[in-house]
């Protein structure tokens, strides 16, 4: 996986307005199909067909009707469909929000982790980019979701993930522990258990875990990196959400690369 890591530097950001953000991401150059998704299932075709008393083919009870792969219509699917129409963008996969903050925005997903670094949710070129889901995962599915976004606190621009800077303050964390990620099927509620700044280690982006023990080791590693004790426990049954943006905290100004990482575990999906 480490061979897939490279820094995506957008020259326009450096030359014009210094918007920090999701610069260190996983790209899909040279990646295998196995690495592209953490939830891939191969389906076998059923070739056994029964006949009725007239000699016609009987419908297999396990066979899906045409169109049943579509998401069942509900308030969530209607909301996402409405947003896709509003933004004229079928790559909108959800909405992320943190109550009592200014973070409430659509989440998009392209077939790589580069496009939305300099395109907004309307798919227009824009240095603010968009808040987007890692191309390797399915929203609210699998053990780990990763969402990237720029941080505009070093400029006069505002982008949603600028709100994450407030989590340097433990008292802010205590009053704002939950992140909500809505998709077409429901809403995932995530409780933040770790906040840290990463300057060199990209293991927090890793997705391929072959056992419960390796997964528990990983999320324990994420918890232990927190700059303060959140008091939230984790175990191998937890699914997590990782939020990444650039850090503009002066304490880390000497580092060339510095990424603010907020990690939360899912406590409810409905």
The 8 nearest C-alpha neighbors of each residue, nearest first, counted from 0:
[[1, 2, 3, 4, 205, 34, 207, 30],
 [2, 0, 3, 4, 201, 202, 205, 5],
 [1, 3, 0, 4, 5, 29, 30, 25],
 [4, 2, 1, 0, 26, 25, 5, 28],
 [5, 3, 1, 25, 2, 26, 6, 24],
 [6, 4, 7, 3, 23, 25, 24, 26],
 [5, 7, 23, 8, 22, 24, 4, 25],
 [6, 8, 22, 23, 5, 9, 24, 113],
 [9, 7, 6, 10, 22, 12, 23, 13],
 [8, 10, 11, 12, 7, 13, 117, 116],
 [11, 9, 13, 12, 8, 14, 15, 7],
 [10, 12, 14, 9, 13, 15, 126, 16],
 [13, 11, 17, 10, 16, 15, 14, 9],
 [12, 14, 10, 11, 17, 15, 16, 9],
 [15, 13, 11, 12, 10, 16, 17, 9],
 [14, 16, 12, 13, 11, 17, 10, 126],
 [15, 17, 12, 18, 13, 14, 154, 11],
 [18, 16, 12, 13, 154, 19, 15, 153],
 [17, 19, 151, 16, 150, 12, 154, 149],
 [20, 18, 150, 245, 149, 151, 17, 21],
 [149, 21, 19, 245, 244, 150, 148, 22],
 [20, 22, 148, 147, 244, 149, 23, 243],
 [21, 23, 7, 20, 24, 8, 6, 19],
 [24, 22, 6, 21, 7, 5, 25, 4],
 [23, 25, 22, 26, 112, 21, 6, 4],
 [24, 26, 4, 112, 3, 27, 5, 23],
 [27, 25, 112, 28, 111, 24, 3, 4],
 [26, 28, 30, 111, 29, 25, 3, 35],
 [27, 29, 30, 26, 3, 111, 25, 31],
 [28, 30, 27, 31, 3, 26, 2, 32],
 [31, 29, 27, 28, 34, 32, 35, 3],
 [30, 32, 33, 34, 35, 29, 27, 28],
 [31, 33, 35, 34, 30, 36, 39, 135],
 [34, 32, 31, 35, 36, 37, 39, 30],
 [35, 33, 31, 32, 36, 30, 37, 135],
 [34, 36, 135, 32, 33, 31, 30, 37],
 [37, 35, 135, 136, 38, 34, 39, 33],
 [36, 38, 136, 39, 141, 135, 206, 34],
 [39, 37, 36, 141, 40, 136, 137, 140],
 [40, 38, 36, 37, 41, 33, 35, 32],
 [41, 39, 42, 38, 37, 43, 36, 33],
 [40, 42, 39, 43, 44, 38, 33, 32],
 [43, 41, 40, 44, 45, 39, 62, 46],
 [44, 42, 45, 41, 46, 40, 62, 47],
 [43, 45, 46, 42, 47, 62, 41, 61],
 [46, 44, 47, 43, 48, 62, 59, 61],
 [45, 47, 44, 48, 43, 49, 59, 62],
 [48, 46, 45, 49, 59, 44, 50, 56],
 [47, 49, 46, 56, 57, 50, 59, 58],
 [50, 48, 57, 56, 51, 47, 58, 59],
 [51, 49, 56, 54, 57, 55, 52, 48],
 [50, 52, 54, 53, 55, 57, 56, 49],
 [53, 51, 54, 50, 55, 57, 56, 49],
 [54, 52, 51, 55, 50, 56, 57, 49],
 [53, 55, 50, 51, 52, 56, 57, 49],
 [56, 54, 50, 51, 53, 57, 52, 49],
 [55, 57, 50, 49, 51, 48, 58, 54],
 [56, 58, 49, 50, 51, 59, 55, 48],
 [57, 59, 60, 56, 62, 49, 48, 61],
 [58, 60, 62, 61, 57, 48, 49, 63],
 [61, 59, 62, 58, 63, 57, 64, 48],
 [62, 60, 59, 63, 58, 45, 64, 44],
 [63, 61, 59, 60, 64, 58, 45, 65],
 [62, 64, 67, 61, 65, 60, 68, 66],
 [63, 65, 67, 66, 62, 68, 61, 60],
 [66, 64, 67, 63, 68, 69, 62, 70],
 [65, 67, 68, 69, 64, 63, 70, 71],
 [68, 66, 69, 64, 65, 63, 70, 71],
 [69, 67, 66, 70, 65, 63, 64, 71],
 [68, 70, 67, 66, 71, 72, 65, 76],
 [71, 69, 72, 68, 183, 76, 184, 67],
 [72, 70, 73, 69, 76, 184, 67, 183],
 [71, 73, 76, 70, 77, 74, 75, 183],
 [74, 72, 76, 75, 77, 71, 184, 183],
 [73, 75, 77, 76, 78, 72, 183, 185],
 [76, 74, 183, 78, 77, 73, 184, 185],
 [75, 77, 183, 79, 73, 78, 74, 72],
 [76, 78, 80, 74, 75, 79, 81, 73],
 [77, 79, 75, 81, 76, 80, 74, 82],
 [80, 78, 82, 76, 81, 77, 183, 83],
 [81, 79, 77, 83, 78, 82, 76, 84],
 [82, 80, 78, 84, 79, 83, 77, 85],
 [81, 83, 85, 79, 84, 80, 86, 78],
 [84, 82, 88, 80, 89, 86, 81, 87],
 [83, 85, 87, 81, 82, 86, 80, 88],
 [86, 84, 82, 83, 87, 81, 88, 80],
 [85, 87, 121, 88, 83, 84, 82, 120],
 [88, 86, 84, 83, 85, 121, 89, 82],
 [89, 87, 83, 86, 90, 91, 121, 84],
 [88, 90, 83, 91, 87, 84, 92, 80],
 [91, 89, 107, 88, 108, 92, 109, 83],
 [90, 92, 107, 89, 106, 93, 83, 88],
 [93, 91, 107, 106, 90, 182, 108, 138],
 [94, 92, 182, 106, 181, 105, 91, 79],
 [93, 95, 105, 181, 106, 104, 180, 96],
 [96, 94, 180, 104, 103, 179, 105, 181],
 [97, 95, 103, 179, 102, 178, 98, 104],
 [96, 98, 178, 102, 100, 179, 177, 99],
 [97, 99, 100, 96, 175, 177, 178, 102],
 [100, 98, 97, 101, 175, 102, 174, 96],
 [101, 99, 102, 98, 97, 162, 103, 96],
 [100, 102, 103, 162, 159, 99, 97, 98],
 [103, 101, 159, 96, 100, 97, 162, 104],
 [104, 102, 96, 95, 101, 97, 94, 159],
 [105, 103, 94, 95, 102, 106, 96, 159],
 [104, 106, 94, 93, 95, 107, 91, 130],
 [107, 105, 93, 131, 94, 130, 91, 92],
 [106, 108, 91, 131, 90, 92, 132, 105],
 [109, 107, 132, 131, 90, 134, 91, 92],
 [108, 110, 111, 134, 90, 114, 107, 112],
 [111, 109, 134, 108, 112, 27, 135, 114],
 [112, 110, 109, 134, 113, 27, 26, 114],
 [113, 111, 26, 133, 134, 114, 25, 24],
 [114, 112, 116, 111, 115, 26, 7, 117],
 [113, 115, 116, 112, 118, 117, 111, 109],
 [116, 114, 118, 117, 128, 129, 113, 119],
 [115, 117, 128, 113, 114, 118, 129, 21],
 [116, 118, 128, 126, 125, 115, 124, 114],
 [119, 117, 124, 115, 128, 125, 123, 122],
 [118, 120, 128, 129, 122, 121, 123, 125],
 [119, 121, 122, 129, 86, 107, 118, 88],
 [120, 122, 86, 119, 123, 88, 87, 118],
 [123, 121, 119, 120, 118, 124, 88, 115],
 [122, 124, 118, 121, 119, 125, 120, 117],
 [125, 123, 118, 117, 119, 122, 126, 128],
 [124, 126, 118, 117, 127, 128, 119, 123],
 [125, 127, 117, 128, 12, 124, 118, 11],
 [128, 126, 125, 117, 129, 158, 149, 119],
 [127, 129, 117, 119, 118, 116, 115, 126],
 [130, 128, 119, 115, 120, 131, 148, 118],
 [131, 129, 148, 106, 147, 107, 146, 105],
 [132, 130, 107, 106, 108, 147, 146, 129],
 [131, 133, 146, 108, 145, 107, 134, 147],
 [132, 134, 135, 145, 146, 136, 112, 131],
 [133, 135, 111, 110, 136, 108, 109, 132],
 [136, 134, 36, 35, 133, 37, 34, 137],
 [135, 137, 36, 134, 37, 133, 144, 138],
 [138, 136, 140, 139, 135, 141, 38, 36],
 [137, 139, 140, 136, 144, 92, 182, 132],
 [140, 138, 137, 187, 144, 141, 180, 182],
 [141, 139, 137, 138, 142, 136, 144, 143],
 [142, 140, 143, 38, 37, 238, 139, 137],
 [141, 143, 238, 239, 140, 144, 237, 37],
 [142, 144, 239, 141, 238, 240, 145, 206],
 [143, 145, 240, 241, 136, 239, 146, 139],
 [146, 144, 241, 133, 240, 132, 242, 143],
 [145, 147, 132, 242, 131, 133, 241, 243],
 [148, 146, 243, 21, 131, 130, 242, 244],
 [147, 149, 130, 21, 20, 244, 160, 129],
 [20, 148, 150, 19, 21, 244, 160, 151],
 [151, 149, 161, 19, 20, 160, 245, 152],
 [152, 150, 18, 157, 156, 154, 153, 158],
 [151, 153, 154, 150, 161, 247, 157, 155],
 [154, 152, 151, 247, 17, 18, 155, 19],
 [155, 153, 156, 151, 152, 17, 18, 16],
 [154, 156, 157, 151, 153, 152, 16, 18],
 [157, 155, 154, 151, 158, 152, 18, 127],
 [156, 158, 151, 155, 159, 161, 152, 150],
 [157, 159, 151, 161, 160, 150, 149, 156],
 [160, 158, 102, 161, 162, 157, 101, 104],
 [159, 161, 162, 163, 150, 148, 158, 149],
 [162, 160, 150, 159, 163, 158, 151, 164],
 [163, 161, 160, 164, 165, 159, 102, 101],
 [162, 164, 165, 161, 160, 166, 261, 259],
 [165, 163, 166, 162, 161, 167, 246, 259],
 [164, 166, 163, 167, 162, 168, 171, 172],
 [167, 165, 168, 164, 172, 163, 171, 169],
 [166, 168, 165, 164, 169, 194, 171, 226],
 [169, 167, 166, 171, 170, 165, 172, 164],
 [168, 170, 172, 171, 167, 173, 166, 227],
 [169, 171, 173, 172, 168, 174, 166, 175],
 [172, 170, 168, 169, 174, 173, 175, 166],
 [171, 173, 169, 175, 170, 174, 176, 166],
 [172, 174, 170, 171, 175, 176, 169, 229],
 [173, 175, 172, 171, 176, 170, 177, 169],
 [176, 174, 172, 173, 177, 171, 98, 97],
 [175, 177, 191, 190, 172, 173, 174, 178],
 [178, 176, 190, 189, 175, 191, 97, 179],
 [177, 179, 97, 189, 96, 188, 190, 180],
 [180, 178, 188, 96, 95, 187, 189, 97],
 [179, 181, 95, 187, 186, 94, 188, 96],
 [180, 182, 186, 94, 93, 185, 187, 179],
 [183, 181, 93, 184, 185, 92, 186, 75],
 [182, 184, 76, 75, 185, 79, 70, 181],
 [183, 185, 182, 75, 76, 70, 186, 73],
 [186, 184, 269, 182, 181, 75, 183, 268],
 [187, 185, 181, 269, 268, 180, 182, 188],
 [186, 188, 268, 180, 179, 267, 181, 189],
 [187, 189, 179, 267, 265, 266, 178, 268],
 [190, 188, 265, 264, 178, 263, 177, 266],
 [189, 191, 177, 263, 264, 176, 192, 265],
 [263, 190, 192, 176, 262, 193, 177, 264],
 [193, 191, 263, 231, 229, 262, 190, 222],
 [192, 194, 225, 222, 262, 261, 191, 195],
 [195, 193, 261, 225, 260, 226, 262, 166],
 [196, 194, 225, 226, 260, 259, 224, 197],
 [195, 197, 259, 258, 260, 257, 198, 246],
 [196, 198, 258, 257, 199, 200, 195, 259],
 [197, 199, 257, 256, 258, 200, 196, 254],
 [198, 200, 197, 201, 256, 257, 258, 254],
 [199, 201, 202, 197, 198, 203, 204, 196],
 [202, 200, 203, 204, 199, 205, 197, 4],
 [203, 201, 204, 205, 200, 1, 217, 206],
 [202, 204, 201, 205, 221, 200, 241, 217],
 [205, 203, 202, 201, 206, 145, 25, 24],
 [204, 206, 202, 203, 207, 0, 201, 208],
 [207, 205, 208, 204, 37, 143, 34, 142],
 [206, 208, 205, 209, 37, 34, 0, 214],
 [209, 207, 214, 210, 213, 206, 211, 205],
 [208, 210, 207, 213, 211, 214, 212, 206],
 [211, 209, 213, 212, 208, 214, 215, 235],
 [212, 210, 214, 213, 235, 215, 209, 208],
 [211, 213, 215, 210, 214, 216, 235, 209],
 [212, 214, 216, 210, 215, 211, 208, 217],
 [213, 215, 211, 217, 212, 216, 208, 235],
 [216, 214, 235, 212, 218, 217, 213, 219],
 [215, 217, 213, 219, 214, 218, 212, 220],
 [216, 218, 220, 214, 215, 219, 213, 221],
 [217, 219, 221, 220, 215, 216, 222, 214],
 [220, 218, 222, 216, 221, 217, 215, 223],
 [219, 221, 217, 223, 218, 222, 216, 224],
 [222, 220, 218, 219, 224, 223, 217, 193],
 [221, 223, 219, 193, 224, 220, 225, 218],
 [224, 222, 220, 225, 221, 219, 193, 228],
 [223, 225, 221, 222, 195, 220, 226, 193],
 [226, 224, 193, 194, 195, 227, 223, 222],
 [227, 225, 195, 194, 224, 228, 193, 167],
 [228, 226, 225, 229, 169, 194, 193, 195],
 [229, 227, 230, 225, 226, 193, 231, 192],
 [228, 230, 231, 192, 227, 193, 191, 173],
 [229, 231, 228, 232, 192, 227, 193, 222],
 [232, 230, 192, 229, 233, 191, 228, 190],
 [231, 233, 230, 234, 192, 222, 229, 219],
 [234, 232, 237, 231, 219, 235, 218, 264],
 [235, 233, 236, 237, 215, 232, 218, 219],
 [234, 236, 215, 237, 211, 214, 212, 233],
 [237, 235, 234, 238, 211, 233, 215, 142],
 [238, 236, 235, 234, 264, 239, 233, 265],
 [239, 237, 142, 265, 264, 143, 236, 141],
 [240, 238, 264, 143, 263, 265, 142, 237],
 [239, 241, 144, 263, 262, 143, 145, 264],
 [242, 240, 262, 145, 261, 144, 146, 243],
 [243, 241, 146, 261, 260, 147, 145, 262],
 [244, 242, 260, 147, 259, 146, 21, 148],
 [243, 245, 20, 21, 259, 148, 149, 258],
 [246, 244, 20, 258, 19, 259, 150, 257],
 [247, 245, 259, 258, 257, 248, 244, 196],
 [248, 246, 249, 245, 153, 152, 252, 251],
 [247, 249, 250, 246, 251, 252, 164, 167],
 [250, 248, 252, 251, 247, 253, 246, 254],
 [249, 251, 248, 252, 253, 247, 254, 246],
 [252, 250, 249, 253, 254, 248, 257, 247],
 [251, 253, 249, 254, 250, 248, 247, 255],
 [254, 252, 251, 255, 250, 249, 256, 257],
 [255, 253, 252, 256, 251, 257, 198, 199],
 [254, 256, 257, 253, 252, 198, 251, 199],
 [255, 257, 198, 254, 258, 199, 197, 245],
 [258, 256, 198, 246, 197, 245, 254, 196],
 [257, 259, 245, 246, 197, 196, 244, 260],
 [258, 260, 196, 246, 244, 245, 243, 195],
 [259, 261, 243, 195, 242, 194, 196, 258],
 [260, 262, 194, 242, 241, 193, 243, 259],
 [263, 261, 241, 193, 191, 240, 192, 242],
 [191, 262, 264, 190, 240, 189, 192, 239],
 [265, 263, 239, 189, 190, 238, 237, 240],
 [264, 266, 189, 238, 188, 267, 239, 190],
 [265, 267, 189, 188, 264, 190, 268, 187],
 [268, 266, 188, 187, 265, 269, 189, 186],
 [269, 267, 187, 186, 188, 185, 266, 265],
 [268, 185, 186, 267, 187, 184, 188, 181]]
